[in-house]
Amino acid sequence: MDKFPRILGLIPARGGSKGIPGKNIKMLAGRSLIQYTIESALESLLLNTIIVSSDNEEILDHVRQFQHVKIPFIRPAELALDQTPSIAVAQHAVAYYEDIGEIFDYVCLLQPTTPVRGKGLIDKSIQEIIRSKADSLVTIKKIPEKYNPYWAFICNENRFLDPAIDQTVLTPRRQDLPGAYYRDGKIYITKTDLIKRGVLLGGNIAGYINEDEPDINIDSYADWEKAEKWAANAAPV
C-alpha cells in the first residue's frame, strides 16, 4: 500500500445478553463495561472511524455521550441473535459504508466483553498486521505448558487415549514442546476483502503476543466477579 491503510474500529454491543442481562452498560468500578473499550479505541491514533453496532436503543443512548464515536445505524434484529457470529456484524458494517462510498482496508473488532486493554495495544496490533503483511491478526497469550496441545489427549470409542495432535512419537520433554497460544479476544483485525468473503480469521494470520495484561473475558457472573476484583485492585491501564 502506498498510503497508510484506512481502518474501521467496530465495537459490537447487542442488547440481548442472557448470561449477564444488560452487561454492556452495566457499571464496573464506576464505568460502564462498554466504556472501557470505547476509551481504548479513542486513544488510538490509527483508527480512522470508530463505530458502535447495536440493536438496542438504551445502549445507543449511553454511547452518544462519547464524542468521536459514531452510531451510523441501528443493527437489524436478525443480526443481534444469540447465534449471530461476529463476522456477520462486521460484514453488515462494511456493506453500510461501501453503500455510502466509504472504503476501509481493515476492520478492527473490539469486543466490550474484554474490557482491559493496555495503552497502545490497539495501535501496536495495527502496526504489526501492516508490518507483517498478514491478512488477519488476533491478540494472543501463551498456553501454559501443562495444557500444551502436544500433551493433550482425546478419549476414543474404546475409551483409550489418542494424542489430540497426531505425532509419530509423543513429545517427552517440556523443553521440546512447541510454543502454543490461545486468542484472548481483545483485538481482531482483518482485511476488508476477507470480511466480505465471510472470514474473520483467515489467510495468513498474525498474532500479537499480549502477556502483560489481565485475561478478563466476561460471559458469566463468575467472569464479572473476576473483573470486579481486578478493578478494585488495578492501577490505571
C-alpha positions in Angstrom: 0.0 0.0 0.0 1.3 3.4 -1.0 -0.5 5.2 1.8 -1.4 4.2 5.3 -4.5 1.9 5.2 -7.9 3.1 6.4 -9.1 1.2 9.4 -12.7 0.9 10.8 -12.9 0.3 14.6 -16.0 -1.8 15.2 -17.5 -2.2 18.7 -20.3 -4.7 18.7 -22.8 -4.4 21.5 -26.1 -6.2 21.2 -28.8 -5.8 23.8 -29.9 -9.4 24.4 -27.3 -10.9 26.6 -28.6 -13.8 28.6 -25.5 -14.6 30.7 -25.5 -11.1 32.2 -28.6 -9.1 31.2 -27.6 -5.5 30.2 -23.9 -6.2 30.6 -22.7 -3.7 28.0 -23.9 -0.8 30.1 -23.6 -2.5 33.5 -21.3 -0.4 35.8 -17.9 -1.8 36.6 -15.9 0.3 39.1 -17.7 3.5 38.1 -17.6 3.0 34.3 -19.9 1.0 32.0 -18.5 -2.1 30.6 -18.6 -0.7 27.1 -16.9 2.5 28.2 -13.6 0.6 28.8 -13.5 -0.5 25.1 -14.7 2.9 23.8 -11.9 4.7 25.8 -9.3 2.3 24.5 -10.5 2.9 20.9 -10.5 6.7 21.3 -6.8 6.5 22.5 -5.9 5.0 19.1 -4.1 7.2 16.6 -4.6 4.7 13.8 -8.4 4.0 13.7 -10.0 6.3 11.1 -13.5 5.8 12.3 -14.9 4.2 15.5 -18.5 2.9 15.5 -20.8 1.0 17.8 -23.1 -1.5 16.2 -26.1 -2.3 18.4 -29.8 -3.2 18.1 -30.5 -1.6 21.5 -31.6 2.0 22.0 -30.6 2.1 25.6 -27.0 1.1 24.7 -27.0 3.6 21.8 -28.3 6.4 24.1 -25.5 5.6 26.5 -22.9 5.6 23.7 -24.0 9.1 22.4 -22.2 10.8 25.3 -18.8 9.8 23.8 -17.6 12.3 21.2 -16.0 10.9 18.0 -17.8 7.5 18.4 -20.3 7.1 15.6 -23.6 5.4 15.5 -24.2 5.1 11.8 -27.1 2.7 12.0 -29.2 0.6 14.3 -28.2 -3.0 13.8 -31.0 -5.2 12.3 -32.7 -7.5 14.8 -31.8 -10.6 12.8 -28.1 -9.7 13.3 -28.5 -9.4 17.1 -29.4 -13.0 18.0 -27.5 -15.3 20.4 -26.2 -17.3 17.4 -25.2 -14.3 15.3 -21.5 -14.6 14.5 -19.1 -11.6 14.7 -18.3 -11.9 11.0 -22.0 -11.2 10.1 -21.9 -8.0 12.2 -18.6 -6.9 10.5 -20.0 -7.7 7.0 -23.0 -5.5 7.8 -20.8 -2.6 8.8 -18.6 -2.9 5.8 -21.5 -3.1 3.4 -23.1 0.0 5.0 -20.0 2.1 4.5 -19.4 0.8 1.0 -23.0 1.8 0.1 -22.2 5.4 1.1 -18.9 5.3 -0.8 -16.6 5.0 2.2 -14.0 2.3 1.9 -11.8 0.7 4.6 -8.8 -1.6 4.2 -9.2 -3.3 7.5 -11.8 -3.8 10.3 -10.5 -3.8 13.9 -13.1 -5.6 16.0 -13.1 -4.6 19.7 -15.4 -6.7 21.9 -16.7 -4.9 25.1 -16.5 -8.3 26.9 -12.7 -7.9 27.1 -12.5 -4.5 28.8 -8.8 -4.5 29.8 -6.5 -3.2 27.0 -3.3 -1.5 27.9 -2.4 1.8 26.4 -1.2 1.4 22.8 -2.3 -2.2 22.4 -4.7 -1.3 19.5 -2.1 0.7 17.6 0.7 -1.8 18.2 -1.6 -4.6 16.8 -2.4 -2.4 13.8 1.3 -1.7 13.2 2.0 -5.5 13.4 -0.5 -6.5 10.8 0.8 -3.9 8.4 4.4 -4.7 9.1 3.8 -8.5 8.6 1.5 -8.0 5.6 -0.8 -10.6 7.2 -4.4 -11.0 6.2 -5.7 -11.0 9.7 -4.4 -10.7 13.3 -5.5 -11.6 16.8 -4.1 -10.8 20.2 -2.8 -14.0 21.9 -1.4 -15.4 25.1 0.8 -18.4 25.6 -0.9 -21.7 26.7 0.7 -23.0 29.9 3.0 -25.9 29.2 0.8 -28.4 31.1 -2.1 -27.6 28.7 0.0 -27.6 25.6 -1.9 -29.4 22.8 1.0 -31.6 22.2 0.5 -33.1 25.7 -3.3 -33.3 25.3 -5.3 -36.5 24.6 -8.8 -37.3 23.4 -10.7 -40.4 24.5 -11.6 -42.7 21.6 -14.7 -45.0 21.3 -12.7 -47.8 23.1 -12.0 -45.4 26.0 -8.3 -45.4 25.2 -6.4 -42.2 24.8 -5.3 -40.8 21.4 -3.0 -37.8 21.1 -5.0 -34.7 20.3 -2.3 -33.8 17.7 -1.1 -36.6 15.5 2.6 -37.3 16.4 4.9 -40.2 15.4 6.5 -40.0 18.8 4.9 -38.2 21.8 6.9 -35.2 22.9 8.5 -36.4 26.1 10.1 -33.2 27.5 8.7 -29.8 28.4 11.7 -28.2 26.7 10.8 -29.8 23.4 7.2 -28.5 23.3 6.5 -26.0 20.5 5.0 -22.7 21.6 1.2 -22.8 21.6 -1.1 -19.8 22.0 -4.8 -19.0 22.6 -6.6 -15.9 21.4 -7.6 -13.6 24.3 -10.4 -11.9 22.4 -9.1 -8.3 22.9 -8.4 -7.4 19.3 -9.2 -8.9 15.9 -8.0 -7.1 12.8 -9.0 -8.4 9.3 -8.6 -7.2 5.8 -11.9 -5.9 4.5 -11.7 -8.2 1.4 -11.6 -11.2 3.7 -14.5 -9.9 5.8 -16.6 -9.6 2.6 -15.9 -13.3 1.9 -17.2 -14.2 5.3 -13.9 -14.8 7.1 -12.9 -13.1 10.4 -9.6 -15.0 10.9 -8.1 -16.5 7.9 -5.4 -16.3 5.2 -2.0 -15.6 6.8 -2.9 -15.0 10.4 -0.6 -12.9 12.6 -0.6 -13.0 16.4 0.3 -10.1 18.7 1.5 -11.6 22.0 -0.1 -9.9 24.9 1.2 -11.3 28.1 1.3 -8.3 30.4 -2.4 -7.7 30.9 -5.1 -9.5 32.9 -7.0 -12.1 31.0 -10.6 -11.0 31.5 -13.3 -12.1 29.2 -16.8 -11.5 30.6 -19.5 -14.1 29.6 -20.8 -15.1 33.1 -21.3 -13.7 36.6 -18.2 -15.6 37.7 -16.3 -13.6 35.0 -17.9 -10.4 36.2 -16.8 -11.1 39.8 -13.2 -11.6 38.4 -13.4 -8.3 36.7 -14.7 -6.6 39.8 -11.7 -8.0 41.8 -9.4 -6.7 39.1 -11.0 -3.3 39.1 -10.8 -3.0 42.8 -7.0 -3.5 42.8 -5.9 -2.3 39.4 -3.7 0.6 38.6 -4.9 2.6 35.5 -4.1 0.8 32.2 
